[in-house]
Amino acid sequence: MTKEIIALESIAQRILVLRGQMVMIDADLAELYDVDTKRLNEQVKRNIERFPSDFMFQLSAEEKIEVVANCDHLAKLKYSQTLPQGGERVKQLFSPLEPLSPNANATVGASLLAKQTDRQQAGSYTSDAQRSAKQRGISLIELIIFIVIISVALTGILLVMNQTTAHSADPMVRKQALAIAESILEEVELMPFTYCDPDDPAAGLDTTVDTTPCTLPAGGEDAAMGPEAGETRYSATTPFDNVSDYHGFNMPANSIMDITNTNTGVNGYTLQPITVAAIDYGGITAASGDALLITVTVTDPSGTDIVLEGIRTRYSPRSLP
């Protein structure tokens, strides 16, 4: 629809200053919108709840005379016999700040602009629809930015999921490695811890109170950590028979063997060399050799080491297996 262009000068000429405020007479406002004053006031009255109460006031008789005297285009107001009292004959000013008189029924410019005739409203809705149609969709740059953001987010999510999947079995793997280490450590700690090797004739004698009488080897078990010649963990005739025999013992990579040298089937785990060393413990000195620190290390399939330590004291130096 074609709309007439109204010059700013034409609007400015209709703005008056009354009661210290810049206002516009309802007749001028109706003319700008190309509607009857009566029609304008009817629309205001029907929609009065949409307008703030301080957006309008009614002219006094003196103000009316002054307006008519100073504004030639408002000469028609001169012939009004009574002051406007609401309804269809009201001649009003509109101010955004002045108090509202009880019988006022109009609104100031900004609010009344939204209350046009049905014809003007239809044209406005058409214009708004056209603007909305132009604003639909997104630009190419916005689309590219959106794709990049989504790609980065998806990449991050996939990385987290991969990490979670890869390590979802970690607790079970670590628990298995811990069980292996505990089993080996317990096996070592339950071995005899005597002055002499259990195969030595002096090992169980009541007179053996230190390593002096030991001959297998000379100096007893404290002389050197590790098994005696011919002893192995798996032998039925010459097995490990002392805590110190396990020093340096390990198993084939990725295999856990039982005491008969049979693979237990728990593959992927490796027993690293066991260390057995004399330590100071409480009131026991390392020099006496009466306290040993046993360190067992098991490596799980992911390469993580589980390390357990235990201390064995020589509380029964003449007990034989």
FENWO-V279753 format. One record per residue. RES is the residue in one small letter. BURIAL is b if it has 24 or more other ideal C-beta (glycine too) atoms within 12 Angstrom, else e. D_CENTER is the distance of its C-alpha to the mean C-alpha in Angstrom with 1 decimal. Layout:
<<RES	BURIAL	D_CENTER> <RES	BURIAL	D_CENTER>>
This chain:
<<m	e	53.3> <t	e	55.0> <k	e	54.5> <e	e	56.9> <i	e	55.6> <i	e	56.4> <a	e	57.1> <l	e	55.3> <e	e	58.7> <s	e	59.8> <i	e	56.8> <a	e	57.4> <q	e	61.0> <r	b	60.1> <i	b	57.9> <l	b	59.9> <v	e	59.4> <l	b	60.2> <r	e	59.4> <g	e	57.6> <q	e	55.1> <m	e	55.0> <v	b	55.7> <m	b	57.1> <i	b	59.8> <d	b	58.9> <a	b	61.8> <d	b	60.4> <l	b	56.9> <a	b	58.5> <e	b	60.5> <l	b	57.4> <y	b	55.9> <d	e	59.2> <v	b	59.5> <d	e	62.0> <t	b	61.5> <k	e	62.2> <r	b	59.5> <l	b	57.0> <n	b	57.8> <e	b	57.6> <q	b	54.1> <v	b	53.1> <k	b	54.7> <r	e	53.0> <n	e	49.6> <i	b	50.2> <e	e	47.1> <r	e	44.9> <f	b	46.5> <p	e	45.8> <s	e	48.9> <d	e	49.5> <f	b	49.7> <m	b	53.5> <f	b	56.9> <q	b	60.5> <l	b	63.2> <s	e	66.1> <a	e	69.6> <e	e	70.0> <e	b	66.8> <k	b	68.0> <i	e	71.4> <e	e	69.7> <v	b	67.4> <v	b	70.3> <a	e	72.5> <n	e	69.9> <c	b	68.4> <d	e	70.9> <h	e	68.6> <l	b	68.1> <a	e	71.9> <k	e	71.5> <l	b	70.0> <k	e	73.4> <y	e	74.9> <s	e	72.6> <q	e	74.9> <t	e	72.3> <l	e	69.0> <p	b	66.1> <q	e	64.9> <g	b	61.9> <g	e	62.3> <e	e	63.7> <r	b	65.8> <v	b	63.4> <k	b	63.4> <q	b	60.3> <l	b	58.4> <f	b	54.6> <s	b	52.7> <p	b	49.0> <l	e	49.9> <e	b	53.3> <p	e	53.5> <l	b	54.2> <s	b	57.8> <p	e	58.2> <n	e	59.7> <a	b	57.5> <n	b	56.1> <a	b	54.5> <t	b	51.4> <v	b	50.6> <g	b	50.1> <a	e	46.3> <s	b	46.1> <l	b	49.3> <l	e	48.3> <a	e	46.0> <k	b	49.0> <q	b	51.3> <t	e	53.8> <d	e	52.8> <r	e	53.9> <q	b	51.8> <q	e	48.7> <a	e	49.1> <g	e	49.3> <s	e	46.2> <y	e	44.2> <t	e	45.5> <s	e	44.4> <d	e	40.8> <a	e	40.6> <q	e	41.8> <r	e	39.2> <s	e	36.4> <a	e	37.8> <k	e	37.6> <q	e	34.0> <r	e	32.8> <g	e	30.7> <i	e	28.8> <s	e	30.3> <l	e	30.3> <i	e	28.2> <e	e	25.5> <l	e	25.7> <i	e	25.4> <i	e	22.3> <f	e	20.7> <i	e	21.7> <v	e	20.4> <i	e	16.9> <i	e	16.9> <s	e	18.5> <v	e	15.9> <a	e	13.1> <l	e	15.4> <t	e	16.3> <g	e	12.9> <i	e	12.6> <l	e	16.2> <l	e	15.8> <v	e	13.3> <m	e	15.7> <n	e	18.6> <q	e	17.4> <t	e	16.8> <t	e	20.1> <a	e	22.0> <h	e	21.1> <s	e	21.1> <a	e	24.7> <d	e	24.2> <p	e	24.7> <m	e	27.9> <v	b	29.2> <r	e	28.7> <k	e	30.4> <q	b	33.3> <a	b	33.7> <l	b	33.7> <a	e	36.4> <i	b	38.5> <a	b	38.4> <e	e	39.2> <s	b	42.1> <i	b	43.6> <l	b	43.3> <e	e	45.0> <e	b	47.8> <v	b	48.5> <e	b	48.5> <l	e	51.0> <m	b	53.5> <p	b	56.5> <f	b	56.4> <t	b	60.1> <y	b	62.2> <c	b	63.9> <d	b	62.8> <p	b	63.6> <d	b	66.1> <d	b	68.0> <p	e	71.1> <a	b	70.2> <a	b	66.7> <g	e	67.7> <l	e	70.6> <d	e	70.6> <t	e	72.1> <t	b	69.1> <v	e	67.2> <d	e	65.6> <t	b	65.5> <t	e	69.0> <p	b	70.8> <c	b	68.3> <t	e	69.6> <l	b	66.9> <p	b	65.7> <a	e	67.6> <g	e	65.6> <g	b	63.6> <e	b	60.0> <d	b	59.0> <a	e	60.9> <a	b	58.4> <m	b	55.0> <g	b	54.9> <p	b	57.1> <e	b	60.8> <a	e	62.5> <g	e	62.3> <e	b	59.6> <t	e	56.4> <r	b	53.8> <y	e	55.1> <s	e	58.8> <a	e	60.8> <t	e	63.6> <t	e	62.0> <p	b	58.4> <f	b	56.2> <d	b	57.8> <n	b	56.2> <v	b	52.8> <s	b	53.6> <d	b	54.4> <y	b	50.7> <h	b	50.1> <g	e	49.1> <f	b	48.8> <n	e	46.2> <m	b	45.8> <p	e	45.7> <a	e	42.4> <n	e	40.1> <s	e	42.7> <i	b	43.1> <m	b	46.8> <d	e	48.4> <i	e	51.6> <t	e	53.8> <n	e	52.0> <t	e	50.5> <n	e	47.1> <t	e	44.8> <g	e	42.9> <v	b	39.6> <n	e	39.2> <g	e	36.7> <y	b	37.0> <t	b	39.2> <l	b	41.0> <q	b	41.4> <p	e	44.6> <i	b	44.9> <t	b	45.9> <v	b	48.3> <a	b	49.3> <a	b	51.2> <i	b	49.3> <d	e	49.9> <y	e	48.8> <g	e	49.7> <g	e	53.4> <i	e	53.9> <t	e	54.3> <a	e	53.3> <a	e	57.0> <s	e	58.2> <g	b	56.1> <d	b	55.5> <a	b	51.7> <l	b	49.7> <l	b	46.1> <i	b	45.0> <t	b	41.9> <v	b	40.6> <t	b	38.0> <v	b	36.7> <t	b	34.7> <d	b	32.6> <p	e	32.3> <s	e	29.2> <g	e	31.2> <t	e	29.6> <d	e	32.3> <i	b	32.6> <v	e	35.1> <l	b	37.1> <e	e	39.8> <g	b	42.7> <i	b	45.8> <r	b	49.3> <t	b	52.2> <r	b	55.9> <y	e	56.7> <s	e	59.3> <p	b	61.0> <r	b	63.8> <s	e	62.1> <l	e	62.5> <p	e	60.7>>
